[in-house]
Amino acid sequence: MSINNASFFWIEAGDMQGGSRNQIEFTDDIVSFFDGSSRAAGQAFLAFNTKIKGYGALTNRAQEYDQWVNKWRLSLITKAKGGVDYAGRVVGFEKRQIGKSYVYVISVVDLNSADYLAWKAKSKYVGSTGGSDGREYGYF
């Protein structure tokens, strides 16, 4: 199973980016979980606990390190708009198709919580974003 065929994807949030610490970064491989229309439009329709809804900017932030690296950044729903603190936790995305579009329902759990361990156990793939501060992720 590849990530673009998965219905659920989770990732350790790490420190997060942005002033509200609500921006999470992905590699090209990981961002393929989000449908092509979302990537092309530069936004994904997000729902938090299925009640708070809005579009999150999904941008390609290519950067040059030792080599050119495509990094994608997704802005999650901020705490001020009904989200939660994400940093240091695990963020899950459930992909739901509604007509021809997708909504990504966000769940946030603590590291080593029962929910996190269950997500990890269910995963068809578990990997790491790489680098010295790599973050674990998986999908099913």
Buried (B, 14 or more C-beta within 10 A) or exposed (E): EEBBEBEBBBBBBBEBBEEBBBBBBBBEBBBBBBBEEBBEEEBBBBBBEEEBEBBBEBBEEEEEEEEEBEBBBBBBBBEEEEBBEBEEBBBBBBBEEEEEEBBBBBBBBEEEEEBBEEBBEEBEEBBEBEEEEEBBBBBB
